[in-house]
Amino acid sequence: MLNAASLLSESRDVAAPAAVTPHLLWPTGPSGELRVTEDEVHVWAVQLDRDASVIREMANLLDDDERDRASRFRRRVDRDRFIVAHAVLRRVLARYLRKPAHSLRFRRDRFGKPSLAHRTAVTFNLTHADSVALIAVTTGHPVGVDVERVTPLDDAFDVAESCFAPAERRVLHAVPASRVTDTFFNCWTRKEAFIKAVGTGLSAPLKAFEVSLEPDAPARLCRVSGSARVAASWTIEALQPAPGYVGALAVRRTTVRVTTWQVGIPTHLGRRP
């Protein structure tokens, strides 16, 4: 069994380039027990780059499967970010379930989508890009979330040809060159969030549904397999947790209140759940 100490003592590190830690834009969330209703989604932003002492304490919250997955990363920075993301996920969900964070159990369906292995209606989704993670939590509805760091792409149109619906490609080709990158990531994160909410992974063709992607247009799901009626049962929300990052939320509900917070992580976690 791989314990926290042996996980963190792995020496096969591959150095990562220095990165600027982004400033999270959302307010710090409330402390204590939490409750989320069916018409709400709480989205938590997490800064993943933490001091070694915090990472050591967080590693103790993980189960054997999570530690095994963390140990597979070649770069220490990726391993540490995985540890923080999954430990914070446990700490956030523990506050909704009113259970100790280390006691939470997860299961995966045949497509690999995780869920809580407890008698609860709480649903969640986790995503991360570089040093920013997002956790979406709601009750009784499938939910998906995605975040990406916005960087110029030389192959944006090639990727769009493979993954975007025809209407999406037309919009991407029509925007000014200065807005192609933002438009591309609007589309990508919204499609990823929807795919993650549906839970079928890439077995669902990305071209089979359409999202809005114009930089100034509200986020929405336009069509699913050509049907605007099916799309109308979903809500898509655009997210910006930090400068230079773009995200999206998808939830199967026609109306929803979205609240965004950042997770405050103390320097030393002590015995908090």
C-alpha positions as CSV (number, residue, x, y, z in Angstrom):
1,M,0.0,0.0,0.0
2,L,1.3,3.4,-1.0
3,N,1.1,5.8,2.0
4,A,1.4,9.6,2.1
5,A,5.0,9.6,3.1
6,S,6.1,7.2,0.4
7,L,4.1,9.0,-2.2
8,L,5.8,12.4,-1.4
9,S,9.2,10.8,-1.2
10,E,9.1,9.7,-4.9
11,S,12.4,11.0,-6.4
12,R,11.8,10.4,-10.1
13,D,10.9,14.1,-10.6
14,V,11.0,15.8,-14.0
15,A,11.5,19.5,-13.5
16,A,8.6,21.8,-14.4
17,P,9.1,25.3,-15.8
18,A,8.5,28.2,-13.4
19,A,4.9,29.5,-13.6
20,V,3.2,32.7,-12.4
21,T,0.6,31.8,-9.8
22,P,-2.7,33.3,-11.0
23,H,-4.8,35.5,-8.7
24,L,-8.3,34.0,-8.1
25,L,-11.1,36.5,-8.8
26,W,-13.9,35.0,-6.7
27,P,-14.5,35.8,-3.0
28,T,-13.5,33.4,-0.3
29,G,-16.4,31.0,0.4
30,P,-18.2,30.6,3.7
31,S,-16.8,28.3,6.4
32,G,-18.7,25.4,8.2
33,E,-21.4,23.1,6.9
34,L,-22.9,23.8,3.5
35,R,-26.2,23.1,1.8
36,V,-27.0,23.2,-1.9
37,T,-30.5,22.9,-3.3
38,E,-31.7,21.6,-6.6
39,D,-31.9,25.0,-8.2
40,E,-28.4,26.0,-7.1
41,V,-24.9,25.2,-8.2
42,H,-21.9,26.1,-6.1
43,V,-18.6,26.4,-8.1
44,W,-15.4,26.5,-6.0
45,A,-12.1,27.7,-7.4
46,V,-8.9,26.3,-6.0
47,Q,-5.3,27.5,-6.2
48,L,-3.3,24.3,-6.5
49,D,0.2,25.5,-6.0
50,R,0.8,25.1,-2.2
51,D,3.7,24.9,0.2
52,A,5.1,21.4,0.8
53,S,3.8,21.3,4.4
54,V,0.2,21.8,3.2
55,I,0.7,19.1,0.4
56,R,2.0,16.6,3.0
57,E,-1.1,17.1,5.2
58,M,-3.4,16.9,2.2
59,A,-1.9,13.7,1.0
60,N,-3.1,12.1,4.2
61,L,-6.7,12.6,3.2
62,L,-6.4,10.6,0.0
63,D,-7.4,6.9,-0.4
64,D,-5.2,4.2,-1.9
65,D,-6.6,4.7,-5.4
66,E,-6.0,8.4,-5.3
67,R,-2.4,7.9,-4.1
68,D,-1.7,5.4,-6.7
69,R,-3.0,7.7,-9.4
70,A,-0.9,10.6,-8.0
71,S,2.3,8.4,-8.0
72,R,2.0,7.9,-11.8
73,F,2.8,11.5,-12.6
74,R,6.3,12.1,-13.9
75,R,6.5,15.7,-12.9
76,R,6.4,16.6,-9.2
77,V,4.3,19.7,-9.9
78,D,1.6,17.6,-11.6
79,R,1.6,15.1,-8.7
80,D,1.3,17.8,-6.1
81,R,-1.5,19.6,-8.0
82,F,-3.4,16.3,-8.2
83,I,-3.0,15.8,-4.5
84,V,-4.3,19.3,-3.7
85,A,-7.2,19.1,-6.1
86,H,-8.5,15.8,-4.8
87,A,-7.8,16.6,-1.1
88,V,-9.7,19.9,-1.5
89,L,-12.5,18.1,-3.3
90,R,-12.8,15.8,-0.3
91,R,-12.8,18.8,2.1
92,V,-15.5,20.6,0.1
93,L,-17.8,17.6,-0.3
94,A,-17.3,16.7,3.4
95,R,-19.0,20.0,4.3
96,Y,-22.1,19.1,2.3
97,L,-22.3,15.5,3.5
98,R,-21.3,16.3,7.1
99,K,-18.7,13.6,7.1
100,P,-15.0,13.5,7.7
101,A,-13.1,14.3,4.5
102,H,-10.9,11.2,4.7
103,S,-14.0,8.9,5.1
104,L,-15.6,9.8,1.7
105,R,-15.8,7.0,-0.8
106,F,-16.1,7.3,-4.5
107,R,-17.1,5.1,-7.4
108,R,-16.8,5.4,-11.2
109,D,-19.2,4.4,-13.8
110,R,-18.3,2.5,-17.0
111,F,-17.3,5.8,-18.6
112,G,-15.0,6.7,-15.7
113,K,-17.2,9.5,-14.3
114,P,-16.8,9.6,-10.5
115,S,-19.7,10.0,-8.0
116,L,-20.1,9.7,-4.3
117,A,-20.6,6.1,-3.0
118,H,-22.9,7.4,-0.2
119,R,-26.7,7.7,0.1
120,T,-26.8,11.3,-1.1
121,A,-28.3,13.4,-3.9
122,V,-25.2,15.6,-4.0
123,T,-23.5,15.5,-7.4
124,F,-20.2,17.1,-8.3
125,N,-17.5,17.5,-10.9
126,L,-13.9,18.4,-10.8
127,T,-11.6,19.9,-13.4
128,H,-8.2,21.7,-13.5
129,A,-5.8,23.4,-15.8
130,D,-2.3,24.2,-14.7
131,S,-2.6,25.6,-11.1
132,V,-6.4,26.3,-11.1
133,A,-9.1,23.8,-10.3
134,L,-12.8,24.1,-10.3
135,I,-15.3,22.0,-8.3
136,A,-19.0,22.2,-9.1
137,V,-21.5,20.9,-6.6
138,T,-25.3,20.6,-6.9
139,T,-28.2,18.3,-5.9
140,G,-30.1,15.9,-8.0
141,H,-28.9,16.9,-11.4
142,P,-25.9,15.9,-13.6
143,V,-23.3,18.7,-13.6
144,G,-20.0,19.2,-15.5
145,V,-17.4,21.9,-15.3
146,D,-14.3,22.7,-17.3
147,V,-11.5,25.3,-17.1
148,E,-8.6,26.1,-19.5
149,R,-5.7,28.5,-19.5
150,V,-6.1,30.7,-22.6
151,T,-3.1,30.5,-24.8
152,P,-2.7,31.2,-28.5
153,L,-3.1,28.1,-30.7
154,D,-1.6,27.7,-34.1
155,D,-4.0,24.8,-34.9
156,A,-7.3,26.3,-33.6
157,F,-9.0,25.9,-37.0
158,D,-7.7,22.4,-37.4
159,V,-9.0,21.4,-34.0
160,A,-12.3,23.0,-34.8
161,E,-12.6,21.1,-38.0
162,S,-12.3,17.8,-36.0
163,C,-14.3,18.7,-33.0
164,F,-16.7,21.6,-33.6
165,A,-20.2,21.5,-35.2
166,P,-20.6,23.2,-38.6
167,A,-22.4,26.2,-37.0
168,E,-19.6,26.6,-34.5
169,R,-16.9,26.5,-37.2
170,R,-18.7,29.2,-39.1
171,V,-18.7,31.5,-36.1
172,L,-15.0,30.8,-35.4
173,H,-14.1,31.7,-39.0
174,A,-16.2,34.9,-38.9
175,V,-14.7,36.5,-35.8
176,P,-11.7,38.9,-36.2
177,A,-8.3,37.3,-35.9
178,S,-7.8,39.1,-32.5
179,R,-10.7,37.2,-31.1
180,V,-10.1,33.7,-32.5
181,T,-8.4,32.4,-29.3
182,D,-11.1,33.6,-26.9
183,T,-13.8,32.3,-29.2
184,F,-12.1,28.9,-29.5
185,F,-11.8,28.5,-25.7
186,N,-15.4,29.6,-25.2
187,C,-16.5,26.8,-27.4
188,W,-14.1,24.2,-26.1
189,T,-14.8,24.7,-22.4
190,R,-18.6,24.7,-23.0
191,K,-18.5,21.6,-25.0
192,E,-16.2,19.9,-22.4
193,A,-18.5,20.9,-19.5
194,F,-21.5,19.4,-21.3
195,I,-19.7,16.2,-22.2
196,K,-18.6,15.9,-18.5
197,A,-22.1,16.5,-17.3
198,V,-23.6,13.9,-19.6
199,G,-20.9,11.5,-18.4
200,T,-20.2,9.6,-21.6
201,G,-16.8,11.0,-22.2
202,L,-15.6,11.2,-25.8
203,S,-17.9,8.4,-26.8
204,A,-20.4,11.2,-27.4
205,P,-19.3,13.0,-30.7
206,L,-18.3,16.6,-30.1
207,K,-19.9,17.6,-33.4
208,A,-23.3,16.2,-32.3
209,F,-24.2,19.3,-30.3
210,E,-23.8,23.0,-30.6
211,V,-22.9,25.7,-28.1
212,S,-22.8,29.5,-28.3
213,L,-19.2,30.8,-28.6
214,E,-19.3,34.4,-29.7
215,P,-17.2,36.5,-27.2
216,D,-20.1,38.8,-26.3
217,A,-23.0,36.3,-26.5
218,P,-24.4,34.6,-23.4
219,A,-23.3,31.0,-22.9
220,R,-25.9,28.4,-23.9
221,L,-26.5,25.0,-25.4
222,C,-28.0,25.6,-28.8
223,R,-28.8,22.1,-30.1
224,V,-28.3,18.5,-29.2
225,S,-28.4,16.1,-32.3
226,G,-30.2,18.9,-34.1
227,S,-32.8,19.4,-31.4
228,A,-33.2,22.8,-29.7
229,R,-35.9,21.3,-27.4
230,V,-33.4,18.9,-25.9
231,A,-30.9,21.7,-25.5
232,A,-33.4,23.9,-23.7
233,S,-33.4,21.5,-20.7
234,W,-29.8,22.4,-20.0
235,T,-28.1,25.5,-18.6
236,I,-24.6,26.6,-19.6
237,E,-22.7,29.3,-17.7
238,A,-19.4,31.0,-18.6
239,L,-16.9,31.2,-15.8
240,Q,-13.7,33.3,-15.3
241,P,-12.0,32.2,-12.1
242,A,-8.7,34.0,-12.8
243,P,-7.1,36.3,-15.3
244,G,-6.0,34.3,-18.4
245,Y,-8.4,31.4,-17.6
246,V,-11.8,30.6,-19.0
247,G,-14.3,28.0,-17.8
248,A,-17.8,26.7,-18.2
249,L,-20.5,25.0,-16.2
250,A,-23.2,22.7,-17.6
251,V,-26.1,21.4,-15.5
252,R,-29.3,19.6,-16.7
253,R,-31.8,22.1,-15.4
254,T,-33.6,25.0,-17.2
255,T,-32.9,27.6,-14.5
256,V,-30.2,27.6,-11.9
257,R,-28.5,30.0,-9.5
258,V,-24.8,29.8,-9.8
259,T,-22.6,31.0,-6.9
260,T,-18.8,31.2,-7.3
261,W,-16.3,31.1,-4.4
262,Q,-12.7,30.3,-3.9
263,V,-11.5,27.8,-1.4
264,G,-9.4,29.4,1.4
265,I,-6.6,27.0,2.4
266,P,-4.8,27.7,5.6
267,T,-1.0,27.4,5.8
268,H,-1.4,24.5,8.2
269,L,-4.6,22.4,8.0
270,G,-4.4,21.0,11.5
271,R,-7.3,18.7,12.3
272,R,-10.0,20.4,10.2
273,P,-12.1,17.9,8.2
